[in-house]
Amino acid sequence: MEISVFGTGMVGRALAGRLARLGHDVVVGTRNVEQTLARTEPDAKRTPAYTQWQQANPEVRLLSFPDAAAHGEVVFNAVAGLQSLTVLQAAGVGNLAGKVLVDLVVPLDYSHGRPPRLAFANEDSLGEQIQHAFPDARVIKTLNTMHVNVMIDPARVPGRHNVFLAGEDARAKEIVKNLLGEFGWPAEVMVDLGGIKAARTTEMYAPLLFALMDVLGTSDVNISVVRGPE
Ligand SMILES: NC(=O)c1ccc[n+]([C@@H]2O[C@H](COP(=O)([O-])OP(=O)(O)OC[C@H]3O[C@@H](n4cnc5c(N)ncnc54)[C@H](OP(=O)(O)O)[C@@H]3O)[C@@H](O)[C@H]2O)c1
């Protein structure tokens, strides 16, 4: 499958590498290809320069956001949270029309320091904002309730634990579920929360996830939903 991953950070790299190793034709999107490849220093999150990763993953091409958007049947949004709409606008409404747009981003505001706050919640979500701004894209909110290491390798967390999906398009959900299955998620742990409005619920989990990773001292942590008898 032709897949585009928006984002050159640790999340975009991990997803792109995993998808490429699964045999998909993967490209990564960035603002400026030359500038991204010219960087030699780690970024503000201490992620090493992209060029190092590129050398280790030569089969994954780095393209501008519009070119990357045109490539994929499926587009993963893994850019900085509050820049998502700007990046997607730059990618082009037409390039995203009809595409399955997998949004795993949390709208985090670091302007008050760490831990970050949610920039908005309760009556709104980034997933809804993206679907509203790109009505012809088929937005599926998923994977945003865990660290990227767990997203692409759920066996890092022992036992039965869950991944959530929210979105309007049933066929797009099936396509995303198949990709989640390739990552290693069993079908029975995929919880369909309904329409894209449910992105509010999973985005609001982020502060608890940060707290859990902090107190447990590991990013290998996830939600396990246990249901009582009828
Ligand atoms: N860390 C996790 O395990 C985890 C878990 C769940 C969700 N997430 C989400 O994953 C996303 C990516 O996280 P990350 O740490 O890999 O990367 P990041 O540093 O948050 O974002 C890097 C990407 O954002 C773009 N970007 C940054 N500032 C920009 C600006 N002002 N305008 C346009 N684009 C901008 C960069 O573009 P260039 O390529 O042009 O530099 C780059 O592609 C975040 O939104 C985060 O909420 C992360």
Ligand as a Chemical Component Dictionary entry (heavy atoms), coordinates in Angstrom:
data_LIG
# 
_chem_comp.id                   LIG 
_chem_comp.type                 NON-POLYMER 
_chem_comp.pdbx_formal_charge   0 
_chem_comp.three_letter_code    LIG 
# 
loop_
_chem_comp_atom.comp_id 
_chem_comp_atom.atom_id 
_chem_comp_atom.alt_atom_id 
_chem_comp_atom.type_symbol 
_chem_comp_atom.charge 
_chem_comp_atom.model_Cartn_x 
_chem_comp_atom.model_Cartn_y 
_chem_comp_atom.model_Cartn_z 
_chem_comp_atom.pdbx_ordinal 
LIG N1  N1  N 0  5.870  10.581 21.472 1  
LIG C1  C1  C 0  4.879  9.701  21.428 2  
LIG O1  O1  O 0  5.060  8.529  21.741 3  
LIG C2  C2  C 0  3.528  10.163 20.988 4  
LIG C3  C3  C 0  2.405  9.448  21.361 5  
LIG C4  C4  C 0  1.149  9.855  20.888 6  
LIG C5  C5  C 0  1.059  10.953 20.058 7  
LIG N2  N2  N 1  2.179  11.659 19.725 8  
LIG C6  C6  C 0  2.085  12.793 18.806 9  
LIG O2  O2  O 0  2.975  12.609 17.713 10 
LIG C7  C7  C 0  3.269  13.884 17.155 11 
LIG C8  C8  C 0  4.714  13.920 16.687 12 
LIG O3  O3  O 0  5.587  13.909 17.777 13 
LIG P1  P1  P 0  7.178  13.924 17.534 14 
LIG O4  O4  O 0  7.811  14.048 18.849 15 
LIG O5  O5  O -1 7.550  12.816 16.639 16 
LIG O6  O6  O 0  7.443  15.195 16.631 17 
LIG P2  P2  P 0  7.256  16.770 16.895 18 
LIG O7  O7  O 0  8.572  17.327 17.264 19 
LIG O8  O8  O 0  6.094  17.023 17.791 20 
LIG O9  O9  O 0  6.866  17.247 15.426 21 
LIG C9  C9  C 0  7.786  17.164 14.389 22 
LIG C10 C10 C 0  7.077  17.453 13.083 23 
LIG O10 O10 O 0  6.257  18.616 13.192 24 
LIG C11 C11 C 0  6.620  19.562 12.194 25 
LIG N3  N3  N 0  6.595  20.921 12.743 26 
LIG C12 C12 C 0  7.167  21.343 13.882 27 
LIG N4  N4  N 0  6.968  22.680 14.035 28 
LIG C13 C13 C 0  6.279  23.086 12.958 29 
LIG C14 C14 C 0  5.773  24.342 12.542 30 
LIG N5  N5  N 0  5.947  25.463 13.262 31 
LIG N6  N6  N 0  5.088  24.390 11.375 32 
LIG C15 C15 C 0  4.917  23.290 10.634 33 
LIG N7  N7  N 0  5.378  22.057 10.994 34 
LIG C16 C16 C 0  6.032  21.968 12.146 35 
LIG C17 C17 C 0  8.031  19.219 11.787 36 
LIG O11 O11 O 0  8.220  19.617 10.443 37 
LIG P3  P3  P 0  9.637  19.501 9.707  38 
LIG O12 O12 O 0  9.751  18.062 9.282  39 
LIG O13 O13 O 0  9.532  20.411 8.586  40 
LIG O14 O14 O 0  10.681 19.881 10.724 41 
LIG C18 C18 C 0  8.081  17.710 11.971 42 
LIG O15 O15 O 0  7.689  17.038 10.793 43 
LIG C19 C19 C 0  2.924  14.927 18.216 44 
LIG O16 O16 O 0  1.832  15.692 17.766 45 
LIG C20 C20 C 0  2.510  14.102 19.429 46 
LIG O17 O17 O 0  1.399  14.655 20.104 47 
LIG C21 C21 C 0  3.402  11.287 20.194 48 
# 
loop_
_chem_comp_bond.comp_id 
_chem_comp_bond.atom_id_1 
_chem_comp_bond.atom_id_2 
_chem_comp_bond.value_order 
_chem_comp_bond.pdbx_ordinal 
LIG N1  C1  SING 1  
LIG C1  O1  DOUB 2  
LIG C1  C2  SING 3  
LIG C2  C3  SING 4  
LIG C2  C21 DOUB 5  
LIG C3  C4  DOUB 6  
LIG C4  C5  SING 7  
LIG C5  N2  DOUB 8  
LIG N2  C6  SING 9  
LIG N2  C21 SING 10 
LIG C6  O2  SING 11 
LIG C6  C20 SING 12 
LIG O2  C7  SING 13 
LIG C7  C8  SING 14 
LIG C7  C19 SING 15 
LIG C8  O3  SING 16 
LIG O3  P1  SING 17 
LIG P1  O4  DOUB 18 
LIG P1  O5  SING 19 
LIG P1  O6  SING 20 
LIG O6  P2  SING 21 
LIG P2  O7  DOUB 22 
LIG P2  O8  SING 23 
LIG P2  O9  SING 24 
LIG O9  C9  SING 25 
LIG C9  C10 SING 26 
LIG C10 O10 SING 27 
LIG C10 C18 SING 28 
LIG O10 C11 SING 29 
LIG C11 N3  SING 30 
LIG C11 C17 SING 31 
LIG N3  C12 SING 32 
LIG N3  C16 SING 33 
LIG C12 N4  DOUB 34 
LIG N4  C13 SING 35 
LIG C13 C14 SING 36 
LIG C13 C16 DOUB 37 
LIG C14 N5  SING 38 
LIG C14 N6  DOUB 39 
LIG N6  C15 SING 40 
LIG C15 N7  DOUB 41 
LIG N7  C16 SING 42 
LIG C17 O11 SING 43 
LIG C17 C18 SING 44 
LIG O11 P3  SING 45 
LIG P3  O12 DOUB 46 
LIG P3  O13 SING 47 
LIG P3  O14 SING 48 
LIG C18 O15 SING 49 
LIG C19 O16 SING 50 
LIG C19 C20 SING 51 
LIG C20 O17 SING 52 
# 
